Amino acid sequence: MLKNDLHVGAPRSRVDGPAKVTGQATYAAEFTTPDLAHGYIVESAIPRGRIRSIDTRAAEAVPGVVRVFTHDNRPKTAWFSFSYQDMVGPPGSPFRPLYSDEIQYSGQPIALVVAESFDVARHAASLVAVDYERAPHETNLGRARHDSYEPPKKRMGIAPPPKPRGDAASAFGTAPVRVAGEYAIASEFHNPMEPHATTVIRGADGKLTIHDKTQGVQNSQAYVASVFGLSKDDVRVVAPFVGGGFGSGLRPQHQLFLAVMASLALERSVRVELTRQQMFGHVHRPETINLVSLGAAEDGKLHSIQHHAIAATSQFEDHQEVVVNWSGLLYPAENVDLRYELAKLDIYSPGDMRAPGAPLGVFALESAMDELAVATGIDPVELRLRNYAERDENDDKPFTSKELRECYRQGAERFGWSRRDPRPGSMRDRGELIGWGMASGVWEANMMKTSARATLSADGRLAIACATSDIGTGTYTILTQIAADALGLPMEAVEVSLGDSTLPDSPVQGGSWTAASAGSAVSAACLSLRKDLLRLAAKIEGSPLAGAGIGDVAFTPEGIRLLGDPERAVPLTQALAAGGKDRIEATESAGPGLIGMMLPKSYSSYTHAAVFAEVRIDEELGVLRVTRIVNAVAAGRILNPKTARSQILGGVVWGVGMALHEEGMTDHRLGRVMNHSLAEYHVPVNADIHDIEVIFVEEEDDKTSPIGVKGLGEIGIVGTAAAIANAVHHATGKRIRNLPITIDKILAG
């Protein structure tokens, strides 16, 4: 195909869009079958203690109730905690539903009522009576921080802080310019459009087809097989559409366990879905406290960086994220000390949430950098340029690519940064204070081993299959684009199947690695088909492609064409027919080490961004609006500018929520989140979002992945909250170091 005819790099609409907007896309709680029973979860009302007794008689007497499961009558499952481990879980003992009478957190599932309908199950659940023996609890990180500790066992895939460089404390003490502060971020709770649900359909042969809200169908499959002692051949997990994941579906959640448990015990199909309120007893971004100290010369050059973070975790697992490492990565200094600790609370284990760790640590770092800019009188962009890192000093490696400098330039130019008056409170308009702030963004660019299958049929249609999910990021679309270009087909001739545990192996969809990983696997599978097709075409008697190598031909809508001579071509269907085949198929894998890449050992790879924000604040009322954001992103090759822009927009909106809205409020006397509804847990709505402009800075990268891409799902949120907080300071002169920024904090003296 000619370059202008290629689908990759063009703004194509989502291939799954029509199914979603017309209601044809089916989600986990929408699959049904005759004789489907419904389960409703009874939750603990206390944060810590034990169940003295649980009386289910009234619930069981309700017409339509099938059974009530508790720890007293739970069917036999795996006993040891390691059987409950999953692909991405942290060190510790995973939560085991209905395992014993112990209460570990408020909202813990302590019973499952199964009935013929959801409404009956929900009513009966309200009749379950529980007598508790309460124990002292702690849900306040402000108190628990004094007992923080360095996690003894590190979480797989999560880099611990690097070893200290130099003597950061001494260098800070002698630095001509010093800034130090404590920056806190409230816990944020997952509220994807689709709440978590599992529908287990039991076949006549006893095999289970499980429709689960998950970002990793094979992770859920392995978990179910391990916990319930089943063969993987008897467990199929399917999630063709996921109504938002953002990390909440990376690990198997308790509704999966409960639905499978009930289905096996009752020998019938069962659905368990969580209410919106029950989602608040679920995975969440951990409340985190950051202490950052920067020591610099009068010209702004950093001599010392100290970043110490304390994050909340549960009593039973050491959930870990990369929070402080960004401070040693973004800016070079001879003296760096980064520490990351945990504090145990009586809560459910935190989980990964969009760019886990990075928005927390980067908010603190970039706020401190803005404070340093004020202290030195240096423009915030110029300060970052003076401290620009040319290599990863944490790991002492070069970057695969880095166009952050160009992000600063293009973002500042588009925003109009040169017109900024640096004096706080100096910019006003009709009773509103105007503030302009900026921050850097950074996120890992990873690639994971992934497999894909490509099948070309005699009718010219191409089928692509991979077990990875599409959580709304546009995976169906970009894989369709890659496959269509590989064989010179229209996108309409390509059908992509995802989210099925029977398909070729894939990791969970997370970490912004899916485009690079699944995309490279699809590219590799299609390359195998190209070679097979050329071999078949070359064997045709009198073939114009006889003796041609794969580098001598192009795959176009007309077929396999000899480069430089468009008249010499063989249609794909003719090549198949000549070989006596009604289809050809190839399954290939891609990943570091499988394609000769040196990335894991020799290079560091990251996406970068520069975020510029404008806020307007009513001088008398303190009402704050984020009126403009420009986000300039360098992320390698952009497969689809349309879906890529959507990813950045979504991340920016989430960053606005982090800065101004999202806050889990716990009544520490009860140990319970009190604003457990979308009426009281605030997230940005249409009226909160104004102008957002996304710039994709050109960046070539031939090391991160074979197809030259870096992930985009998470970079959009990183740095956004910091840019907004810095804009608030510019508008008001007030440095608000704890998120979210609310009216009372703006009006405080």
N, C-alpha and C positions, 0 to 999 in steps of 0.2 A: 504493500500500500504506500501511496505517496504520503509524505510527512503531514501534509494538510488534511489528509483523509483519516489519520490515526485517531482512535478514540482516547487513548491514554494522553493526558495533558489537556483534553478538551472538557468543557463544562457540561457533562451529560447529566440528565435527570435520573433520579433513583429508579432502578428497574422494579423495585418492590413498592414504589410509591402508590401506584393504582390499587394494589391489594390492601394497603393500609388505609387509604382515604375512603375506600368503598366498603370497608368492614370485612373484606374477605380474608385478611390475615388473621390467623387463629392463635391465641395465646394460651398459656398453661391452664388457666381456669375456664377456658371455653371449649375444650375438648370434652366430649360426652359419650356415653354408652348406656345401653339399657341396664337397669339395676345398679346405677351409680349411687353410692352412699356418700354422705357429706360429714366431714369432721369439723368440730369447732374446739379450739384450744381454751382450756381454763388456765389462767395465769396466777402466779404467786402474788399475794398482796403485801408481802414483806420482803426486805432485801437480804436478810440473812437469818438462818435458824434451821428449824426442821419441822416436818409435818407430824404432829402428834396423831392426828386421825383425819381421814377424809371420808365423808359420808356421801355416797352417790345414789342412795335409795330413791330420793325424790326425783332425781334426773332420770333414773332408769324406769321410773313409773310413767313417764310421759309417753303417750302413744306415738309410735314412730321412731323411738330411740332403739338402736340396735345393741349398742354396748358402750360402756364407759371404761376407758383404760386409765389406770393409775400406776404408780410404782408398785402397788401391791399385786396387781394382776397382769403386769406387762409381760408379753410373750418373751421367750428367751431370745436374746441377741448376744452379740460379742461382748465378752466381759471386760477384756483389757482395753485400756485407752488407745493403744497404738492401732487397734483395728478401726478406730474412728478418725484416724489421721487422713488428711486429703493432700492434694498436690501443692497447695499454697499455704497451708496452715502454719502458725507459729509454733515455737517450742512450748511444751506444756501438755496438759491433759485436756483434749477437746471436750466440749460440753456434750453430755450424753443424756438425752431427754428421758424422763421417767426412770432414771437409773436407780435412785434411792430416795429416801425421805429428806435429803439435805436440800436446803434452799440456798442458792448462791447469788441470786440477784432478784430484784423486784421485776415482775413480768415474766419470770421463768415459767415455762409450760409445766404444769403439774398434773394435768389430766387432759384426755381427749374424749369428747362426746361424739359418738358416731350415730347418725340418724338418717332417715330416708330423705330428709331435705335439710338445707342449710338453716332455714328459719327455726325448724324444730330443734336442731342441734344447738343453735345459739340460745334458744329459750331454756333448754334443759341444762346447758352449761351454767346458767345463772342460778340454778337450784343446787349445785354442788356445794356442800358445806365443808369448810376446812378449819381445823383447830391447829394453830401454830405454836411452837415454842420459839420465841424470839431470841436472837443473839445480838450482841453489839455489832454495829455496822459502820462503815466509813465510805462515803461517796464524795467527799470534799477533797479535791486535789490540793487545794491550798493548805490543808492540814497534812495530807498524806505525803506531800513533797519532801517533808523532812525525813522520811524513811525511804527515799528513792535509792535505787541500786542500778548498777550496770548489769544488763541481762547476761547471765553466765553462758547461755547457749544462744548462738546467733541464728536468726531466721534465714533459711535458705533463700538466696537471691537478693537479700538485703545487705548491702555493704555496711559494715560497722564503720564508725569514725576512723579516719587514718591516724597513724601515730603522730604525736605532737612534733612540730618543727620548731627548733630554737627554744627560746624562753619567752613565751607570750606575755606572762604576767610582768616580768621585769621590763620588757620592751614597752608595755603599756604604761607602766609607772613612770618611765622617763620620756614618753612621747610628748612633743610640744603641743599636740592637739589630741584631746581625748573625749570620746563620747561613750556612754554606757547606759543601758536601759533594760527593763524587763518588759517583755512583750507576750501577751497571753491571747490565746484563741479559744473560744468556747467550743464545746462539742457540737458537731453537726450530724444530723440524722438523715439516713437515706430515705428519700421519698420519690422514687421513680414513678412514672405514670402507671406502670403495672406493679401492684403489690405482689409479694411473694406468694406463690401457690404451686401445688403439685397435684396432678390428676394421674392416678395409677389405674391403668386399664388391665385387668387380669384376663388373659386369654383362656380358651377352653383347655389348653395344654398346661396351664399354670404359669406360663411365662408372662412377664410383666413388660408392658409398654408404658413408660413414665414420661409424662409431659411436665417438665419442671421449669420453673423460672430460674435459669442458670446461665452463667457465662462460660460454662465448660461441661458439655454433656458427658464427655468421657471421665471427667473428674467425679461427677455425680454417679455415673455408672460404677466406677471403681469403689466409691464409698458404699453404695448400696450392697454390692457384692461382698465387700469385706465385713460390713456390720451384720448382715443377715445370712452370711455363709452361703451365698448363691453363686452359681456359675455366671460369668459375664455373658455367656450365650443365652442365659435366661432373663437378662435384664437389658432392655433397650431404652435409652433416654433420648428424648426428642424435644428440641426447642427451635423450631424454624424461625420464629419471631420472638424477640425479647423487647418488652416495652420499657427500655432503659435499664442499664445495669450499673455503670459507674463504680464497679467494685462490689456492689452488694450481692451479686450472684457469683462471685469467684469461688466461694466456699459453699459446700452443701449446708443448707440451713435446716432448722428443726422441723419445718413443715414437711420436708422430704422424708425424714426419718419416720415421722408420725403417720404419714399417708401410706408408706410402704408397710410399716408395722401393722396397721389396721387392715390393709388389703390381704396380707399374708394370713393374719389371724382369722379374718372373716371369710376368706376365700371368695372375695368379690372386689369389684372396682370401688375405689374410694378417692375422694377429693378433699384436700385440706388447703384452705386459702386464708391468708392473714387479712384482718381488717387494717385500715389505715392506722388506727391507734396501736394495734399490735406491732406494727412496723417500728415503733419507738422502743420496743424491747429487743431490738435486733441490732445488726451491725451499724457502726457509726464512726465518724472521724473522731479520734481521741482528743479530749481537751489537752492542751499543751501549753507549757510555760517555757519561754526562751529568755535566756540572759545573754546579751551580746555586748561586747566591749571592743571598740576600735581605737587603736592608737596610730596617729599619722604625723607626718611632717607638716609644716605650714603650707607646703605646696599640694597637700592632699594625698601624697604617696603613703600607702599603708605600710606600717612597720609591724603592727600587732593585730591579730584577729583572735578573739576568744568568743566561742559560742557554746553554750551549755543549755541543753533542752531536757525538760522533764515531761514525760507523757504518761497519761493514764492508761492502765491496762486492767484486766480482770484478775481475780484471785487464782484462776486456773490456767491461764495462758500468758505468755510474754509476747504480746503483739508488738512488732517492731516496724519502724519505717525509717526511711532516709530523711532526716530532718536537718542535721547540722553540716553534713558533708558539703552542701552547696556553698558554704561560706569559705571553704578552702579551695573550691573549684572556680568560682566566678572571679575572684580577685587574688592576685599573688601577694604574698607577704613572707618575709623570712621567718616570722615567729607566729605560729598558728597552734591553737589548742582547741580541739573540738571534742565535746563530750555529750553523750546521749544516755539518759537514764529513764527508768520506768518507776511508776508508783502504783502499787496495787490498790484497787478499789473494789467494792462489792457491786460490780456491774457486769453486764455481758461483755464478752471480749470485743474491743473495737475491731474494725475491719478496714480494708482498703477503701478509700473514697478518692475519686478522680485526682490523679497525680499524688498518691499518698505520700505525706511527709513534706513534699516540696512547697506547697502553698504556705505551710506552717513555718518552715525554716526561712524561706525566702521573704515572707512578710517581715520577719524580725530583722534579717540582714539588710533588706532594702530600705526599711524604715531607718535603721541605724546609719546607712550610707547617706540618706537624706539629711539626717541630723549632722553628719560630718560635713556635708556640703554647706549647710547653714553656718556651722562653726568656722569653716575655713573661708567662707565667702566665695566658694567656687561653684559654678553652675553644675547642677546634678548630672547632666550628660557629660560635661567635661571631666568631672571627677571620676566617672566610670571609665572614660577613655584613658585617663592617666593611670588607672589601675587595671588595664585590660590584660587578661590572662592569655598568653599565646600558646600555652600548653596546660594540660591537666597536672597541677602540682600535687594533688592528692596522691595520684598513682605514678607521677613522673612519666607521663606518656604524651605524645602528640595527639591532637584531635584529628579525627577522620576528615572533618571540615568544620569551619566556624565562621559564619558571616554576621556575628553579633554587631561588629562595628558598623556594618552596612545597615543593620536593623536600626541602630541608633540614628544614623544619618537620615534614612528614608522616613522613619517614624517622626522624627523631630521636624523635618521639612513639611510633611503632610499636616502635622498638627499645628504648625505655626509657632513652634517653641521659641524662636528667636524674639518674638514679641512679648515674652513673659517678663514682667517686672518682678524681680526676685524678692522684693520686700513683702513680708506677710501682711495680708489685709490691704494691700495697695490697689487691688483690682476690684472694682465695684460696678454694678449695673442695676439701676432701679430698685434699690433696697436689698440687693443680694450681693453677698461677698462671692468673688470668683477665685477659685484656686486651681492651679495647674501643677500636677505632680507626675512623676514618671518612675519606672522601676524596670529592672532586668527580669527576664524569665529564662528558666532553663529546665530541661527534663531529659531523662535518659532516652537514647535511641537504641533500641535493642532488636535482636532477631532471635527467634526460637525455632528449634527443629519442628518442621511441619510437613505433612504429606498431602498430596492432592492427586486426584485421578481425572484424566481427560479422556473422553470417549467420543469419537466421531462416527456418526451413522451414515448409511448409504444415502439418506435423504439430505445430507449436508448439514445436519444439526450437530452441534457440539455440546456435550454434557460435562459439566465440571462438578466435582464432588470433594468436599473437605468437611471434617467434623467441627471446624471452628464455628463460632456463633456470629450473628450480626445483631449487636445490641442497639442498633440505630445509627451506627457510624458510617454506613454506606458500603459495607463489605460486599454485599451482593453485587453492587454496581461496579466497584473497581475491579473485582475478579472477572466480571463479564467483560469489561473493557480490555483487560490484559489478555484474556483468552481470545476475544474477537480479533484483536490486532495480530496475535501470534499466527492465526491461520487465515487472516485476510477476510474475515466474515463480518456481516452486519451484527450489531449487538442483539438483534431480534432472533438470530440463529443460535444464540448461546443460552443455555439454561444452567443456572448454578444451584446446587443443593448444599445446604449447610445445616448445622445444628442437629446432627444425628450421630449417635455413638457408633453406628455400624459403618460410618464413612471413614476414609483415611485419617490417620492419627493427627491430632492437633492439640496444642496446649490450650489452657483457658484463654479467653479473649480479654486481655488486660495489658497494662504496661505500655500501651501504644505500639505494640510490636506486630499487630495482626497484618497490617498492610505490607510490611517488609517480609514477614514470615509466610503467610498464606499466599501473598502475591508472588513471592519468589518460587514457592512450590508449584503454583499453577503455571508460572512461566516455564519451569523445568519440565513439567508434564507435557505441556504443549510443544516444547522443543523436541521431546522424544517423538511426538506424533509427526512433527514436521520431517524429522529424519526418516521415519517409517514411510510417510507419504511420498517423499522424494524417491526413496528406494523403489516403491511400487511404480511410480510414474516413469522412472528411468528404464524399467524393464519392458514397458510397452514397445511393441515393434515399431521402429522408426521414431521413437520418442525424441522430441526436441530437447529433452533434458538428459539424454544419455551422457554419462561421464561427468555430469555437473555435481559439485559439492554443495553442502548446505549454505555456504557463503556465497555461492554463485547465483542463488535464486531469491525471489521475493514471493511471499504469499499474499495474493491480492484477491479482490472479488472475482476476478476471472480465473483464479486458480494459481497453480505454481508457475511463476513466470521467470524466465531467464533474465537476469539483470542486463539492462542495456538493449534488450530486444523484446518489447512487449508483445510481439506477434507470436513468440515461441512460448506457449503456455499449455499446461495440462490441468483441466478442472479437477478439483479434489474428488468429486464423485466418480470421475473417469478413472482416477488412480485406484480408488477402492475397487471398482468393478474389475479392473484389469488384474487385480490381485485375487479376485474371487472372494472378496470379503464383504460382508454387510456392515461391518464395523471394525474399527481398530481402537485399541485402548492402551493407555500408559499411566502408570502410577509412579510418581517421583517424590523425593523428599528434598528439602532445602533447609539449611541451617549452618551456623558456624561450625567449621570442621568438615562439613559435607561438601562444600563448594570451594575448598582451598583458601578460605578467608583466614587472615591472620588477626582479625579484629580482637578476639578475646585477650590475646597476649600482647599485642603491639600497639594498639590504639585505644583511645577513649572516644565515644560517640554520643553526642547530645544534640537535641534541638534547642534553639535559642530564640528569644523574643525581646523586643523592647516595647513596653506598654506606656502610653501617655494618656492621662485622664484629666478631664475638666469637671469640677464640681461647682454648683451654685448653692449658697446657703442663705436662707432668709436671716437677716441680721437680728431681727427681734424674736422670731419663733424658733430659730435653729433648724428648720426643716431643710433637709439636704437632698439635692438632686444630682445624679451623675449625668451630665448633659452630653458629654462627648468622650469617646475612647477611640484611640488609634492603636492598633496592635500590629506591629511589624514582626513577621515570623520567618525564620530561616529553618527549613525542614527538608532539605534535599529536593528531590524531584516531586512535583505535585501531580499526582495521578489524575485528579479531577478537581479543578478549582472550585466548582460549585459545591460539592459535598465537603471539600476541605474547608471552605469558608464557613459552612454550617458548623463544623467541628469547633473552629475557633470562636465563632459567635456563642455557641453553647458554653464553652469554657469561660468566656468573658462574663456572660450573664451569671454563671455560678460564682465567679470572682466578685461580682457586685453583691451577690447574696452573702458571701462570706464576709465582705467588708461592712455591710449595712444591715443585714437581716437575720441570718441563721444563728440560732442560739438555743441549744437544749437547756432548759431551766429545770434544775433538780431541787426538790424540797429535801434537803439533807436530813431533816428529822424523819422523813418517811423513806428516804433513799430511792425516790421515784421521780421520773421525768414528768413534770406537771403539764407542760404545753404539748401534749401528745396528740395533736391534730393539726390539720392544715389551716384551721381557723386561727390557731394561736402560735403555731410554729411558722414563722414568717419566711417566705421565699419571694424572690422578685416576681412581679407580674408585669403585664404589658406596660402599664403606666409608669413603671420604674425604669424602663429601658428606653433610651433615646438613641442618639447616633453612635453606631459602632462601625468603624472602618477597619478592614483587614487588608494588610499588605503582605504578599508573599515575596520575600527577598530571594533572588536567584542564588542557588547554591548547588554546586555539583559535588557528589559524594559517591565514589566508586568502591568504598570499603565497608560501609555499614550493611549494605545488602546488595545482591546482584542486580536488583532493579533500581537502585539509586535512591530509594525513599527512606525517610525517617517518619516516625509516628506523629500524628497531629491531635489525637484524642484528648491529650492532657495538657499540652503546653499553653493552651488558651487561658487556663485559670491561674497559672503560676505567674506571680508578679502583679496581677490585676488588683488584688486587695491592697498591696503595698502602694501602688500608684495612686489609688483612691485616698488612702490614709495620708500620703504625702501631699496630695492636693488639698485635703482638709486643713493640714497645717499651714499650707501656703495661703489659704483663704482666711484662716482665723488666728494663726499664730499659736494654736493649741496643738500639742503633740499628744494624740490619743494612741496609746500603746496596747490597748486591749480591744479585741474584736468581739462582737460587731460594734461599729460606731453608731450610737443612738443619740436621739435628741438630748437626753439628759446629760450625756457626756459632753456634747457640744456646748450646752448652756452652763455647765459647771464652771465655777470660778477658777 
